[in-house]
């Protein structure tokens, strides 16, 4: 069990508040507030951003494949929202 899973299982309200703080911080730093910092870091790491690649590597300490999971989860969420709006 990684740190994030433990936090979600033991303190679900705190985990949700941290996710909201994550999105607010991302918005304040001129990121896209609809996504988490992890998602935006992962998107940057897909390109040639060396700092983002290193951050993804460090985030792996929190949870395995952290950046890849953030991309997958938020891309899926956006897809679901888009299909619900259309029809």
C-alpha positions in Angstrom: 0.0 0.0 0.0 1.4 3.4 -1.0 1.1 6.6 0.9 -1.8 7.9 -1.1 -3.8 4.7 -0.8 -3.2 4.6 2.9 -4.3 8.2 3.3 -7.5 7.5 1.3 -8.3 4.5 3.4 -7.5 6.0 6.8 -8.4 9.6 6.3 -10.7 10.0 3.3 -11.8 13.6 4.2 -8.2 14.7 4.5 -7.4 13.0 1.2 -10.2 15.0 -0.6 -9.1 18.2 1.0 -5.5 17.7 -0.2 -6.8 17.0 -3.7 -8.7 20.3 -3.6 -5.6 22.1 -2.4 -3.7 20.5 -5.2 -6.1 21.8 -7.8 -6.2 25.3 -6.2 -2.4 25.5 -6.1 -2.3 24.4 -9.7 -4.8 27.2 -10.6 -2.8 29.8 -8.7 0.4 28.8 -10.5 -1.3 29.4 -13.8 -1.9 25.8 -14.5 -5.2 24.3 -15.5 -7.3 24.1 -12.3 -9.4 21.3 -13.8 -6.4 19.0 -13.4 -4.1 18.2 -10.6 -0.5 19.2 -10.4 0.5 15.6 -11.1 -1.5 15.6 -14.3 0.1 18.8 -15.5 3.6 17.6 -14.5 3.0 14.3 -16.4 1.9 16.2 -19.5 5.0 18.3 -19.4 7.1 15.2 -18.8 5.7 13.7 -22.0 7.5 16.5 -23.8 11.1 17.5 -23.4 10.7 19.1 -20.0 13.6 17.6 -18.0 12.4 19.1 -14.7 9.0 17.5 -15.1 10.5 14.2 -15.8 12.5 14.4 -12.6 9.4 15.4 -10.6 7.6 12.4 -12.0 10.5 10.2 -10.9 10.3 11.7 -7.4 6.5 11.3 -7.3 7.0 7.6 -7.8 8.1 7.6 -4.1 4.5 8.5 -3.2 2.9 5.9 -5.4 4.2 3.7 -8.2 3.6 5.1 -11.7 2.2 8.3 -10.1 2.3 10.4 -13.3 1.0 7.7 -15.6 -1.8 7.0 -13.2 -2.7 10.8 -13.0 -2.8 11.0 -16.8 -4.9 7.9 -17.1 -7.4 8.9 -14.3 -7.9 12.5 -15.4 -8.0 11.7 -19.1 -10.7 9.1 -18.4 -12.6 11.6 -16.2 -12.5 14.2 -19.0 -13.7 11.7 -21.5 -16.6 10.6 -19.4 -17.6 14.2 -18.8 -17.4 15.1 -22.4 -19.6 12.1 -23.4 -22.2 12.9 -20.8 -22.4 16.5 -22.1 -22.9 15.4 -25.7 -25.5 12.9 -25.0 
